[in-house]
């Protein structure tokens, strides 16, 4: 048979085998008869090989040839038996251990059950990865657990059974990551792991748009990472890693130690602390309950008015499970005054939205702030006035109970950035409101995406406008100034340009705050800035730690592609590029 024929036959056998595998994958019940047929075929092949082998040996060397073949088969069988016996012999088995853990005293446990009683001690080997030292921990006879206090990082762990000073059997290696708490983990790995909750229709707290994750929760976590980078216990570049959870699994996520915290506008409650075994930060935002409905379903009031529970009598109202609205519904059902309100519990935001869309309910109760994520054209949102005794939602960050150090640090950051957080959330809600409601006249420069002129404005600058040589060529008056910084942003280079761009990210940008800039000069500065920038409202912090409302120019998302992932070098600009910029920049001719 030629080589080509051999290849064709082999290819045909392989193709047939692949077809059989696909057939079994599609019809799993065929696996048992197919396995039996395969075993029969294999045994027949073995017997055929043995018969051919004996026949060939007898023809070559007669009786002695057969004896040699029998001897070889016996030796191979004995070797196979030894190998199988070694493979199935008892070995230490490490009990299930999490892939990531935060603990001051982690304990490894194992079982070992040899066929007969022996005097066996153990050795626990902990190897830090990728190329760290190996820690050996001796464990006395009869003890099947050991603590690994004082060892932190990503590691590989194995247990060795020792008898009379010699290694008897070894466990399989497991890989895990252990740190005392999240502060230690962040300082070692440079990663802040955050659990968030998202819904496809959401455009306030956490949503995916134009290939990027956006929203208040995303910006909040970047702000936290920016502050932690400067913390004396960490002091390193931090990257934020997001893990996305359904509701209410996001509340439980910190306890699993895979994430450092959960930010998902989670309402603080003693019941959740007890149920999920977590701690909450101080509140970073507060929200009343809101009522979402289409106009025909609510009393004839203006959209700005509130709704009372009395006005919802006789209606069917949807609530999201395990929320403050759900807690209110439970209490209202037990109150004789509101017994004729029918409540329907939705399992998630999509279900809640669909109940409203297909008129299965008259309205939905939800946190007023989060209700903007469900609001659609044709619907209205009003606050709910009630006397049930349910407090306003106060949002907090959820932590594992071992994360007291991280909680304290972030609590201090929340206190430091109260105005910033309030402004951030208001901006997202106002943006969503503008998408749904007509633009009011005089709200800002048409098509500019910039705040309205309001008399006097604090303007934070971070690039060329920090320098008197540039600033004085643009403004017509003297304005006071002070040093300030903006957290949660990065100052990056623009391709083929000397000036920088401001983009959201983990970092703190230093700059100058020009105070009380009048509208005339602000218009001049607006004209000076290239079309790739938009002026936005925000909050900066001065050297005394005080928050100050300000505006600043950030890069438009439509121009994000021209920004390089390289930090802008302020010293290089001042020493080498400033004079060229002042001499050549065409924008100076456009400010008048």
Secondary structure by P-SEA (a helix, b strand, c coil): ccaaaaaaaaaaaaaaaaaaaaaaaacccaaaaaaaaaaaaaaaaaaaaaaaaaaaaaaaccaaaaaaaaaaaaaaaaaaaaaaaaaaccccccccccccccccbbbbbbccccccccbbbbbbbbbcccbbbbbbbbbcccccccccccccccbbbbbbbbcccccccccccccccccccaaaaaaaccbbbbbbbbcccccccccccccccccaaaaaaaaaaaaaaaccccccbbbbbbbbbccccccccccccccccccccbbbbaaaaaaaccccccccccccbbbbbcccccccccccccccccccccbbbbbbcccaaaaaaaaaaaccccccbbbbbbccaaaaaaaaaaccccccccccccccccccccbbbbbbbbccccccbbbbbbbcccaaaaaaaaaaaaaacaaaaaaaaaaaaaaaaaacccccccccccccccccccccccccccccccccccccccccbbbbbbbbccccbbbbbcccccbbbbbbccccccccccccccaaaaaaaaaaccccbbbbbbccccccbbbbbbbbbbbccccccccccccccaaaaacccaaaaaaccccccccc
